[in-house]
Amino acid sequence: MTSDSLYEALLSPSSVAIVGASDTPGKTTARPMEYLRRHGWKGELFPVNPTRDTVLGERSWTSLSALPVVPDHAFVLTGADLAVEAVHECAGLGVTVVTVMADGFLEDGGRGSARRAELKEIVRASGVRLLGPGSLGVFAPGAGLALTANAAFAEADPGEGGVFVASQSGSAMGALLSRGLEMGVGFRGMVSTGNELDLTLGEICLASVGDPRIESYALFLENIQGADDLRAFARAAAERGKPILAYKLGRTDAGARLAVSHTGALSGDDAVADALLKDLGIARVRTFEALLEGQNLVRGLPIPSSGAARPRVCVLSTTGGGGAMAVDCLAAAGADLPGPSPETIDRLAETGIVAGHGALIDLTLAGTRYDVMKGALDIVLAAPEFDAVVAVPGSSARFHPDLAVRPIADCAGNGKPLAAFVMPAAPEALRLLRNSGVAAFRTAEACADALLAAFGRRRPAAGDLPRRRIPSDDSEILDEAGSYEILSGAGVPCASHAVVTAGRLPSGLPVPGPVAVKILSADVPHKSDVGGVVLRVTDGAGLRAAVDSIARSVRERLPGVVPERFLVQTMARGVGEALVGFRRDPDAGPVVVLAAGGVLAELYRDRSIRPAPVDTATAREMIDEVIAFRALAGYRGIPMGDLDALAHAVAAVSRLAEADGAAIVEAEVNPLLVLPEGQGVVAVDALVRRERRA
């Protein structure tokens, strides 16, 4: 099925069947028919309900097979078991798209899992495309297609616009519709994707990207599914200049609790999602308001050539308090607030405006007049020291919008991003600004959020990533020596080491000293937690004493572990420590993590994450994002670290995504010692988990 035919069947079908349609007005299962008629949809509509002769005054059909035509789209409103039967019937008839509203398909190991498997098999064997389960339907206002059970779509005339909404939450889709109506934002289409058993959010958006009436996208995400589809969509949208804003729920590390390394805890579900969205050039907002309010801001704003830039923002206000709020929120979000240059100060002075060198240009004393605001805006919008301007009108915006709001609207479209934070409750002012194309915000937080998200975009990564694969549950943790073998083969420098056994200890040190002596067991990934490490051993006697001490401590703390093998490793001293990790996320694919190293890595959470693999240039970007590594760049006389070698090590670990043979599920070097500039890096502890070999 082509993308065009999928998009047409989803949002522009000529015929629709509603399976399980109710004859009771207002009931959830009656809403789709009511809404389709209310919105004036002109296609053929077939309610299917074997217990009724008519449904809401229209003929009812006993089954899909009894229909005079094969519908393009069937919306199934029944319970889970009957929904499976309906999908099977649709597949046999050749229905193009089936939307399933019912829940009851979760992988719970019981009936939900069985139903899910049955639906997957129907889709695989027939080619029918499935939206859901758990989908509340679709909406295309231009065609009058309100094929949804969401109560928000009782609105009589939502109007059409250029925003396409794809939401994994059906209720959020309705909330966006009502907020859009209030804001004057029109929609080209809206889709509730549900559980994405077949059609993913990315595939649906990819099918829509060729629609010339779509100008931008708003995504409401609960999780990341179908990362490959999302990547294809993001690239296609970027090529067409259609920006994407996304709001994602779930800022938790629940998924990381199953990991055995610090890397797993540092790259939890939300952290990986955030890294993936950035890599795809999707602007992630943190406030729900910014998802729609930022649409006018992000349209027409090219992706910054450098990516993830700190925008230099000018704040211009007729209210000191409101302006200060905007400055605070922008600074907290990471904006640069340089203040006007001497040349700009002089130009403002020529118009009677006294401006200092601070971040806020306060026009309060100059007077709240059209000519004052318009003149100041013209000057700061032309000033080269600013990338964007935020205008903050005060109380006059509510009853006298012509004074400070109209000039903002009249400055729209001058080529530099212009946003407004309207401090009072002033619906007419907001409407005036939005109708002129100015991004207008009711809160300073949402304004800063949208602005930083828009400027933080980068172009979607070029090239093909390794095929995403779900890691096998049957995996094994390698001991430290086995982990070094994998990592050194990937190009990571590892400290000299040797393996010894308790019953056959050498008379001297097997590697140059002083050495660290460690328990060597895949069952003890965090050795220092159980007394499994002794440092600064200098001779054979010290080695025997260290082995005895470690064996005694491990037996006491881990009775099930037999301490037989030990790693003897040459000690090294660096100017800093790094954690470099890799793991395969089951949804987003392989990722690489860089963080400050040591046993407190999880506590500090000072990290950078990217989809893997990365090149050394991207690895340098990651280094710049970790605050701890600024100390290794010559901060206050601290010796310079070999950050080039660190970048090469990060890239090497990331290439485990391309490793042949048994798939590496998770790998970590912690710490990777960063030596003085020009002397490299060296791994002094490591852990690798891989799929078990047959």
Rosetta blueprint (number, residue, H / E / L):
1 M L
2 T L
3 S H
4 D H
5 S H
6 L H
7 Y H
8 E H
9 A H
10 L H
11 L H
12 S L
13 P L
14 S L
15 S E
16 V E
17 A E
18 I E
19 V E
20 G L
21 A L
22 S L
23 D L
24 T L
25 P L
26 G L
27 K L
28 T H
29 T H
30 A H
31 R H
32 P H
33 M H
34 E H
35 Y H
36 L H
37 R H
38 R H
39 H L
40 G L
41 W L
42 K L
43 G L
44 E E
45 L E
46 F E
47 P E
48 V E
49 N L
50 P L
51 T L
52 R L
53 D L
54 T E
55 V E
56 L L
57 G L
58 E E
59 R E
60 S L
61 W E
62 T L
63 S L
64 L H
65 S H
66 A H
67 L L
68 P L
69 V L
70 V L
71 P L
72 D L
73 H E
74 A E
75 F E
76 V E
77 L L
78 T L
79 G L
80 A H
81 D H
82 L H
83 A H
84 V H
85 E H
86 A H
87 V H
88 H H
89 E H
90 C H
91 A H
92 G H
93 L H
94 G L
95 V L
96 T L
97 V E
98 V E
99 T E
100 V E
101 M L
102 A L
103 D L
104 G L
105 F L
106 L L
107 E L
108 D L
109 G L
110 G L
111 R H
112 G H
113 S H
114 A H
115 R H
116 R H
117 A H
118 E H
119 L H
120 K H
121 E H
122 I H
123 V H
124 R H
125 A H
126 S H
127 G L
128 V L
129 R E
130 L E
131 L E
132 G L
133 P L
134 G L
135 S L
136 L L
137 G E
138 V E
139 F E
140 A E
141 P H
142 G H
143 A H
144 G L
145 L E
146 A E
147 L E
148 T E
149 A L
150 N L
151 A H
152 A H
153 F H
154 A H
155 E L
156 A L
157 D L
158 P L
159 G L
160 E E
161 G E
162 G E
163 V E
164 F E
165 V E
166 A E
167 S E
168 Q L
169 S L
170 G H
171 S H
172 A H
173 M H
174 G H
175 A H
176 L H
177 L H
178 S H
179 R H
180 G H
181 L H
182 E H
183 M H
184 G L
185 V L
186 G L
187 F E
188 R E
189 G E
190 M E
191 V E
192 S E
193 T L
194 G L
195 N L
196 E L
197 L L
198 D L
199 L L
200 T L
201 L H
202 G H
203 E H
204 I H
205 C H
206 L H
207 A H
208 S H
209 V L
210 G L
211 D L
212 P L
213 R L
214 I L
215 E L
216 S E
217 Y E
218 A E
219 L E
220 F E
221 L E
222 E L
223 N L
224 I L
225 Q L
226 G L
227 A H
228 D H
229 D H
230 L H
231 R H
232 A H
233 F H
234 A H
235 R H
236 A H
237 A H
238 A H
239 E H
240 R L
241 G L
242 K L
243 P L
244 I E
245 L E
246 A E
247 Y E
248 K E
249 L L
250 G L
251 R L
252 T L
253 D L
254 A H
255 G H
256 A H
257 R H
258 L H
259 A L
260 V L
261 S L
262 H H
263 T H
264 G H
265 A H
266 L H
267 S L
268 G L
269 D H
270 D H
271 A H
272 V H
273 A H
274 D H
275 A H
276 L H
277 L H
278 K H
279 D H
280 L L
281 G L
282 I L
283 A E
284 R E
285 V E
286 R L
287 T L
288 F H
289 E H
290 A H
291 L H
292 L H
293 E H
294 G L
295 Q H
296 N H
297 L H
298 V H
299 R L
300 G L
301 L L
302 P L
303 I L
304 P L
305 S L
306 S L
307 G L
308 A L
309 A L
310 R L
311 P L
312 R E
313 V E
314 C E
315 V E
316 L E
317 S E
318 T L
319 T L
320 G H
321 G H
322 G H
323 G H
324 A H
325 M H
326 A H
327 V H
328 D H
329 C H
330 L H
331 A H
332 A H
333 A H
334 G L
335 A L
336 D E
337 L L
338 P L
339 G L
340 P L
341 S L
342 P H
343 E H
344 T H
345 I H
346 D H
347 R H
348 L H
349 A H
350 E H
351 T L
352 G L
353 I L
354 V L
355 A L
356 G L
357 H L
358 G L
359 A L
360 L E
361 I E
362 D E
363 L L
364 T L
365 L L
366 A L
367 G L
368 T L
369 R L
370 Y H
371 D H
372 V H
373 M H
374 K H
375 G H
376 A H
377 L H
378 D H
379 I H
380 V H
381 L H
382 A H
383 A L
384 P L
385 E L
386 F L
387 D L
388 A E
389 V E
390 V E
391 A E
392 V E
393 P L
394 G L
395 S L
396 S H
397 A H
398 R H
399 F H
400 H L
401 P H
402 D H
403 L H
404 A H
405 V L
406 R H
407 P H
408 I H
409 A H
410 D H
411 C L
412 A L
413 G L
414 N L
415 G L
416 K L
417 P L
418 L E
419 A E
420 A E
421 F E
422 V L
423 M L
424 P L
425 A L
426 A L
427 P H
428 E H
429 A H
430 L H
431 R H
432 L H
433 L H
434 R H
435 N H
436 S L
437 G L
438 V L
439 A E
440 A E
441 F E
442 R L
443 T L
444 A H
445 E H
446 A H
447 C H
448 A H
449 D H
450 A H
451 L H
452 L H
453 A H
454 A H
455 F H
456 G L
457 R L
458 R L
459 R L
460 P L
461 A L
462 A L
463 G L
464 D L
465 L L
466 P L
467 R L
468 R L
469 R L
470 I L
471 P L
472 S L
473 D L
474 D L
475 S E
476 E E
477 I E
478 L E
479 D L
480 E H
481 A H
482 G H
483 S H
484 Y H
485 E H
486 I H
487 L H
488 S H
489 G H
490 A H
491 G L
492 V L
493 P L
494 C E
495 A L
496 S L
497 H E
498 A E
499 V E
500 V E
501 T E
502 A L
503 G L
504 R L
505 L L
506 P L
507 S L
508 G L
509 L L
510 P L
511 V L
512 P L
513 G L
514 P L
515 V E
516 A E
517 V E
518 K E
519 I E
520 L L
521 S L
522 A L
523 D L
524 V L
525 P L
526 H L
527 K H
528 S H
529 D H
530 V H
531 G L
532 G L
533 V E
534 V E
535 L E
536 R E
537 V E
538 T L
539 D L
540 G H
541 A H
542 G H
543 L H
544 R H
545 A H
546 A H
547 V H
548 D H
549 S H
550 I H
551 A H
552 R H
553 S H
554 V H
555 R H
556 E H
557 R H
558 L L
559 P L
560 G L
561 V L
562 V L
563 P L
564 E L
565 R E
566 F E
567 L E
568 V E
569 Q E
570 T E
571 M L
572 A L
573 R L
574 G L
575 V L
576 G E
577 E E
578 A E
579 L E
580 V E
581 G E
582 F E
583 R E
584 R E
585 D E
586 P L
587 D L
588 A L
589 G E
590 P E
591 V E
592 V E
593 V E
594 L E
595 A E
596 A E
597 G L
598 G L
599 V L
600 L L
601 A H
602 E H
603 L H
604 Y H
605 R L
606 D L
607 R E
608 S E
609 I E
610 R E
611 P E
612 A L
613 P L
614 V L
615 D L
616 T H
617 A H
618 T H
619 A H
620 R H
621 E H
622 M H
623 I H
624 D H
625 E H
626 V L
627 I H
628 A H
629 F H
630 R H
631 A H
632 L H
633 A H
634 G L
635 Y H
636 R H
637 G H
638 I L
639 P L
640 M L
641 G E
642 D L
643 L H
644 D H
645 A H
646 L H
647 A H
648 H H
649 A H
650 V H
651 A H
652 A H
653 V H
654 S H
655 R H
656 L H
657 A H
658 E H
659 A L
660 D L
661 G L
662 A L
663 A L
664 I E
665 V E
666 E E
667 A E
668 E E
669 V E
670 N E
671 P E
672 L E
673 L E
674 V E
675 L L
676 P E
677 E L
678 G L
679 Q L
680 G L
681 V E
682 V E
683 A E
684 V L
685 D L
686 A E
687 L E
688 V E
689 R E
690 R E
691 E E
692 R L
693 R L
694 A L
